[in-house]
Amino acid sequence: MPRSASPGRTPSRRLPKALVALASTALLLPLLSAAPPAGAEAPDAGVLQEQFARAAARHGVPESVLLAVAYIQSRWDAHGGAPSVTGGYGPMHLTDAVTALAEAPPHHSDGTEDPRGDSSRAVRSGAGATEPAAVPSAGSLPARLRTLERASALSGIPAEELRTRTAANVEGGAALLAAAQRESGRPASADPADWYGAVARYSGADDSATATRYADDVFDVIRSGESRTTDSGQTVTLAAAPAVAPDTAQIAGLGLRPPAGGPVECPRTVACEWIPAPYEEFGDGDYGNHDKANRPASQSIDYIVVHDTEATWDVTLKLVQDPTYVSWQYSLRSSDGHVAQHVALKDVGWHAGNWFVNAKSVGLEHEGFLTAPDSWYTEAMYRSSARLVRYLAARYDIPLDRQHILGHDNVPGTVTSTIKGMHTDPGPYWDWAHYFTLLGRPITPSAGPRSGVVTIRPDFGSHRPVYTGCASAGEACAPHGSGAVRLHTAPSADAPLVRDIGLRPDGQESTTGVNDTGARASTGQSYAVAERRGDWTAVWYLGQKAWFHNPAKEPTAVNARGLVLTPREGLASVPVYGRAYPEASAYPTGVPVQAVSPLPYQLLAGQRYVVGDRTPGEYYFAPVFDSSGHTVVRGQEQYYQIQFGHRVAFVKAADVRVSPS
């Protein structure tokens, strides 16, 4: 999907004309990271736990229920007073979308990338850009986007306090839960098991499947317990209560619509509906918005690509239903983790900007904006996404590692000319460490201190490098945890950042821009060690030695094992590719030969890079609507996928030698 761009970049792929009006009057706008609003309270370590206890007692809500709901909403973070995508504030995510929209800066959409990434088919050019939406009236918004207003009426606490004071916010949430319990005709029981229906209603979901999944998550937290230090430095603990067995039959009395039907391919552990992307012709031989295929019989599915939508839920669904736009397999909603499937897994979506990757991947679009992490990447969405990825990985035998679970920002440009336009979502604020813990594959050391490979793993909450350009060029983004480290030309924070000649052919240094991936390594990515010096570690990166701060007391990487490769003996360098296409002799008559064009980088003798997969050269020929002529071309040439820079790349197996690290 288009992502927020560095200001000043000119978009070449914009919303279709038919959607300009929609996007400009969309219900919600992206809310970019900003400084805490005036009046937001300073953190007072140790008091948040007491605030939950007092609010629970005052409103007759079991403390464990209140804590668990807040955990699923926000992991107990206050987000510095910043609102969420649905205008939600504070640990309880009390929604006041009108106020949030009024304070939101405009969003810049970007799209020089061709999402399909295949030169056999002309790139369509859209027209028109979205304009900032008018702020809607409160009466035009559904109740789920106005819960702060109701919490104020129930608690007597002014709206501004509910937005900016955590104690008030927690009490407002407790008042809403108590009201939901009363409206169900049930007493304010001290037994958490009696609150299942109230919790489901708190989700704001309008279908029984999503509300049930949300309530199940809350009660999973109650049973297992949690303890965490929040973004304000406070430790909150919920003791485990494994014997709690909620009355799940309460869901039937909530009056919610039944689950949507359709040929969904989802695990039973997520709420999923079918909202199909159209496979349609629309004139002059053009068609959209995906390709029919027969995976995995025709080609293996090797990758799952994590995106953020850079659009609100309603706009996202409209886009994927437009035959003149692009497509992906799944969308995930921020507020409650609801999932919509759009493209059958056997078919190929147009989402990653690289046809080789598209043909062998599944695309997941998460409602969010890479420069608004406090707003978009919610716990409910992380959990649904992790369940979906585990299901897909098991179904297609995809390893749960960062060579196969890619961000859109890890997908390489196909050829030199496409490098600059590649998207950068989900960006440095996506919490890969937490995500992989939810996947059941936490990122931990697998080797000793002198290992030849390191895996990036800073502490997400405390690691807060300064990024710029979230709201305007050169302006510092609001401080926030990050899973990415910066890479320098020498072991010093004052040394220049390493250069990426694909992004900047003129040789200029990389920047601290939030969308600049030229000198960035992210959690879970593994690199071969080039040198260690004091608190600094150097790795091989884009054909050069790159240093990052990695002190023993606060490490930003863990030592790891893995296979590495280097140019075979006698070669001073080997070319690097953005796609693994077959040799020319493999193409049958009628299928145009695709160029095996190297990127502008070089893998030099003596350098080592971590190996992901070995894969045959493949090309899926599908340039027209009639799928009867679609065919997979598979050659004899073999490739290795490697972690080359922030993005993966490919080298020919014949050019390199592989060995254990």
N, C-alpha and C positions, 0 to 999 in steps of 0.2 A: 504494500500500500504506500501511497505517498506519505512522506514523513516531514516533520517540521524542518525547515531548511535554515541554513545560515542566511540571515537577511542579506538581500542583494543578489542572491542566486536567482536566475531566471528560470521559471518552470516551463518545460516543454510539453509535459503531459499533465493536462488539467482535467477538471471534472467535465464530463459531457454536458453539452448545452442543456439537455433535459433535466440535469441535476443541479444546475447553478442555482435556480430558484429554491429548490429543496434545501440545498446546503446553506443558502443564505438566510433561510427562515427555520433552520433546524432547531430542535428543542434546546439543545445545549451546545456550548462552544468549548473548545479545549481551554483548560485553565493552566497556564504556564506557571512554573515555579516562580514564586515571588517572596519577598521578605514577609515575615509575619505581620499581620495587620496591626494598626495602632491599637493599643489596649490589650494585646495578647499577653497573658501572664508569663512571667519567667518561671522556669522549672524549679520546683522545690522538692529535692530528692526525698523519697520516702513517704510522701503524703498520698500518692495516687491510690495505693492499696487501701488506705483509710477512707478515701473518698468513695471507693466502691462499697466498702462495708457500711458507711453511713447512709448512702443512697439506697442500698438494698433494704436496710432496716426501716428506713423512713417510708418506703413504698410497699413493703411486704413482699419483695421479690427475693427469692433465694440468692445469696451472694454468688454462688457458683454459676447460676444461670446468667446473672448480669455480667460477670467476668468473662464467661465463655462467649456470649454474644459479642461483647466488645473485642475479644480476641479475633473472632472470625471477621468482624468488620475492619479492624485496624491493627491487630496485634498489639493493642493498647497504646499505640502511638497517637500523638496529638497533631503531628505534621505541622507544627509551628503556626497553627491557625489557618493553614491553606485548605481550601475546599477541594472536594473530590470532583470527579467528572459529573456526578449527579448532584453536585452542590452540597455534598455531605461534609459536616464539620466534626472535629474532635474524635475521641475514642469510640463514641457511640454512633458516629456517622449520622448525625441529625441533619436532614436535608433542608436547604434553603436555596433552591436553585436560582431564584430571582436575584438575590444579593450576590451570589457567586458569579452569575453572568454579568452583572453590572460592573464587577471589578476585574473581569477577565481581559487581558490584553489580546489583540488580534492574533490569529494563527496564520503562519506562512506555510503554504503547502509547496512541495517540491516534487519534481518528477522527471529528471532527464533520463532516468532509467527506463528502458523498455521492459516491462514486467515479464513478457514472454521470453525475450532474450534469444531470438532465433532469426537470423538474417534471411531465411528462406521465405519469410512473410513480411511484407512492408509494415512499418510501425505506423499506426494511426495517430493522427495529431488531433488532440481535443481542442476546444476553444472555450475561452471564458474562464475566469477565476472566481472562487467563492468570495463573497463579501461578508464582512462581519454581520452576524445576525442581530436583529433587533431584540432587545430584552423583552421576553414575554411577560404578560401579567400573571400574577399568582393564580388567578382563577382559571387560567388556561392550562395549568400544569396538573398532572395527576397527583393523587394524594401521596404517592411514594416519594415525590420530589418536594414535599412540603411538610415533612415530619417535624422540623424544627419549630414551625409555627404552632403545631398542635402540642408539642412538648412544652412550649411556653405557656399555652393556655392551661394545660394540665398542672404544671408545676408552679405557675406564677412567676417564673424567672424571665426577665427580659431577654429578647432574642439575641441582643448583642453579647450578653453574658454567656448564653448557650454556645455562641460561636467561638468565644475567646477564652473562657475559663473552663479548665478541665473538670473542676468540681461541679460546676453548673451543668456541663455537658453530660456528665455521668448521671446526675440526678434527673435530667431531662429524659435520658434513655430509660432509666428505671421507671419513670412515670408512664412512658409509652408502653413498656412491657406490662405494667400493672393494669393499664387501661385495656390492653389486648386480652388479658386474662379475664377482666370483668365482663367485657363484651362477649366473651365466649360462654358466659354463664357459670364460670367456675370460680371458686373462692381463691383468695391469695394464699395458697397452700405453702407450707414450709418445705414440702417435698419437691425437689427439682423435677421428678418424673411427671408431675402434674402440669408442667409448663410447656409441653411440646407444641401445642397448637399456638400459644402466644408467641413462641419463638419463631415458628413458621410464618406467622403473620408479620412479624417484625422485619422479615427479609424484604418485603415489598413485592415479592414475585406474584404474578397473576395466574400462574399455573401450578397445579398440585405437585407436579414432579420436581420443579425447581424449589418450591417451598419445602418439600420433604427433604430434598438433598441438603438444603441449608440447615434445617433443624437437625438432621442427622450429624452434620459436621459439628454443630454446637455441642451436641450431646457426646460426640466422640471426644471433644476437648474436655468436657466434664469428667468423663470416665478415665481418660489417660492423664489429665492434669497438664499444666504448663507453667513454666517460669521463664521470665525474660526481662532483660534490661531495655527499657523503651528508648525512643529517640530523645527524650528529655533527661535520660540518665537515671531513671527510677526503676527499681526492680519490683516486679509484680509477680505474685505466685498464686496459682490455683491448684490446690491439692487434689490428687487423683481420687475419684470416687467410682471405682470399677463396677460397683453393684447397682448403679442407677440404671433403671430400665424404663424409659419414657413410654407414655401412653400414645403410641403412634396413630391410634384410631382417631385421635382428635382432628387429624388433617381433613377428614371427611366433612366436618362441620364448618369449614372455613369458606365454602362457596366459591372455590377456585375452579378455573376451567381445567378439563382433563388434559393430560399430555398430548401434544400434537403428534399425529401419525406420520407415516412416511418411511422410506427405506434407509433409515439412519444406520450408520456403522459406528456405534459408540458403546463403551462399557456400560454395564448396568449401574455403575456407581456415579454416573453423571446424568443430569437432566439435559436431554438432547432433542431437538426438533429438526425437521427437514424443511429448509427454505432453499429451493434449488436455484442454482445459477443456470441461466438459459444457454443452451447450445443452439444458436439461431443464425441463419443467413439474413443480412439486411441490405443487400444491394451491391452491385459491381463486384461480385465474387467475394466480398468481405463477410466475415462471420465472427462470432464470439460466443462465450467469452472463455472457453477452455477447449481442450481437445479430447476426443474419444480415444480410448486405449484399452489394453487388456492386461494391466499390471496385476499381479507380479508374473503372470505367465509370459508376457512379452519382455518385460524388463524388471529387474529387482527394484524394490523400494529400499533405499539405503539411508535416506536422510529425513529428518523432521526439521522444518524451518520455523523458528519462532519470530513472529512479526508483532508490531503494534499497529493498530488500525490508522492512527493519525486522523481519526474521525469518530464521532459519537456513534452509539449503537444503531440508532435509527438511520443515520446517513450510511453507515457501513452496510446495513442490509439492503438499502436502496441501490448502492453501488454494485454489489455483487449480483443483483437481479437485473442489471442493465447489460444487454448483450453487446453494447459498444464499449464496455469497460473491461476490467480484468477479474480474475477469480482466484479462489483458494479453497481448500477443503473445509475448514472450520473457522467460525468466529466464536469468541468467548466474551461474555458480558462481564463488566467490571463489578457491578454492585452485588451480584449473587452467584457468579460463576456459571450462569446458564450458557449452554452450547447450542449453536446452530450449525448443521452440516449443509454444504452447498454443492459440492462436487463429489461424485462417487470416488472411492479410493482407487478404483481401477483406472480412472481417467486422470488426465494431466491438467493441473491448474496453471494459470499464468500469474505467478506471484513473486518469484525470486530474482528476476532479471537475468537469469542464466538458464538457457534451455537444457543444458546437460543436467543441471541440478533440478530444474522443474520436472523433467522426465523421470527422475529417480527419487522424488521427495513428496512429502505431504506438508502443506502449508497451514499454519495455525495463526490466525489474526486475533490478537488480544486488544480489547478496547483500551486505548491509552495513547499517550503522547510521551515520547522519550524525554522531553524536557519538563514533564510534569509528573515525576515519579510518585510524589506523595499522593497525588490524586488517583492515578490510574492503576497501578499495580497492586491490587488489593489481595488480601489473603484468600478470600473466597475464589477469586479468579486463579491465583497460583495453584490452589488445591484441585480445582476442576481440570486445569491444564495438565497438572502432573498425572492425574488419573487417566486422562485421555492419552498422554504420551506413553505411559506404561502399557496401556492396551495396544497402541499401535506398535510399540517396540516388540512386544511379545508376539503379535500377529505376523510381523514381517522380519523377525529375528534381527532387529536393529540394536546394536550395542548402545547402552545408556552412557555415553561419554560425549565430550565436546567435539570429537571428530565427526559425530553423526547427529547430535542434537545441536544444530547451528542456529545462531541468530541471523536475521537477514543481513546484519552488518558483517557477517563472516563469509558470505557468499562472494566469490571473486567475480570481477568483470570478465566477460568472455574474451575480449581482445583489448588492446591498449586504449582504443578510443572510447570504450565503455567504462573504464575504471572510475573516472571522476563522477559519473552519474549514479553509481551504485548507492543504494540506500543505507542508512546507518541505524535503523531501529533493530532491536528494542533499546539500544544505547547503553551508556555506562551506568545507568541507575537500575537496570534489571538485576535482581538479586539471584544470580546463578547459583550461589552456594545454597541458599534456602531452597531453591527450585530442585537442585539435585538431592538435597536431603529428603524432600517430599517424594522424589522419584525412587527413593530407597538406595541411592548411590552417593552418599556424602563424600565430599572431596577431602580425603585424608592422606597422610604420607604413606608411600608404598616402598620407600627406599631410605637408605641411610644418608648422613650429612654430606657425603662426597659423591652423591649420585650424579650421573651425567645428564639427567633430565629434571626439570622443575615444572610443577603445575601451579599456575597463578591462583592465589587464594588469600587475598587480604580479608581482614575482618570488616564485613560490609558496613556495620553501624559506625565504627570509629574511623574508618578510612574515608577521608573526605577531601579528595583533591579538588582544587578550584577549577571549575569549567566556566567558559564564557559563551555568550550568544544564545542563551535560552530565550530571552525576550528581545534583545537587540544586540547588534554586533559589538563585541568588546566589553559588554557589560557582564559582570560576574553573575553566575547563576546562584540561587539560594543554596547555602551549604546543605549537603545531603550525602548520605552513605553511598558508596560506589564499590563495585566489584572489579574496577579496572585500575591498572597501574600505568604510569607514564614511563617512557623509554628515552634515555638520554645517550648522548655520544660519548660520555665519560662518566665515571663514578662520582658525580656531584650533582646536587639539585640545581646548581647554577649553570651546568653544561647545557648546550643547546639540545633540543629534542632531535631525535633521528629523523632523517628525511625519507619521504616516500616519493620516488621519482615518477610513479604512476599517477599520483594525485597532483604533484607539482613538478612537471618536466623541467622547469627552469631552475630546479635545485634549491628552492626556498625551504626553510625549516618548517616542520609541522607546528601546529598551534595548539592552544588549550581549548579550542572551540568544541562545543558539545557534539558537533557532527563531524569532527576531524578525527579519523581513525588512523592517521599516518604514523603515530607513535604511541600506540595503545595496545595493551595485552589484557585480556579479560579472564575472570575467574573460570577455571576449568580448562583453559587452553594450556597445552604443554609445549615446552621449548627445550632444545638441547642447550646445555650450559657451555658457554664459551670461556668464562673466567669468573673467579670469585675474588673479591677484594674488600676486606672489612665488612661493612654493613651493606655492601652492594654486590649484586649478581649481574653478570652479563650473559645474554643469550644471543643465539643467531637469529636474525630477524631481517627479512627483506634484503638478504645479501650483505649484511653488515653486523657488527657487534653492537648490541643495544643493552644499556645498563638500567636497572631499576633498583630502588631502595628496598632492601630486604633484611632489616636488622634482626638479629637472633631473638631479641626480646619481644619484638612485634613483627613477626615475619609476614610477608605479603605473598609468599609462595610456599609450597610443600615439596619435599623431595619425592621423586617418582621414578618408576621404571618404564621402559618402553623401547620400541625399535626406532633406530635412527638411520638416516641414509646420508650419503655423501657422494660426490661425483666419483665414478669408477676410475681406476688407476689410468693415468695418461691423459685425462681430460682436465683442462684448467677451469672449465665452467660448463654448466649444462643449462639449457633453456627451461623456463617455467611457463606453465600454461594455465589458462582460466577454465578450460574444459578438456575433457578427455575424449577426443574425437578419433575415429578410425583413420587408418592410412588410406590414401587415394584409391588404391587397388581394391579395397573392400566394397566400394560403392557399385551397386548394380546399374545397369542401363536405365535411364530415366530418373535417377536420383542424383541431383547435383552434388558434386564433391564439396564438402565443407572444409574450409582452410584450417589447417593445424597451425595457428598463428601464435607465436610466443608473446608473452607479456614483456614489458621493458626491463624486467628484473633479471638477475643472474644468480644462480646457485654456484658459488665458487668452491674450488678445491680447498679442502681443509675445514669447510663449514659443514655442520650437521643439522638436520631437521627431523622432527618427530614424524613418524609414519602413521597414517590413519588406515586407509584401505588400499588393497591392490584391486584394480578394476580394469576390465577390458575396454578398449576404445569402442564407444557406442554412440549412435546418433539416431534419434527418432524422427523420421521424415513424416511430417504431418502438416503440410502447408495449406490445405484446402478443407472445405467443410465436409465433403464426401470422404468418409473415413475408409472406404474400401481400398484406397490406394496407399493408406498409411503403412509404413514398414519400419522395422528396426534394422539398422545397418550395424553389424558387429565385426570388428576387425581382429587381426592377430596382434596388433600393438597393445602392450599392457602398460598401465600407468600406476603410479603411487600417488595417493592423496597425501599432502603434507600440511603441517601448520607452518606457513611461510612468513606471514606478517599477522596483522589482525584478522585477515581473511585466510581461508585455506587456498591451496593451489594444487597443481598436478605436475608431475615430472614423468618422463618416460622411464619405464623399468630398465630398459636397455642402457640408459645413461648413468645409472647409479649403482652403488653397492650398499646393501642393507646389513646392519649388525645390531646386536643388543646394545643398549646404552651403557 
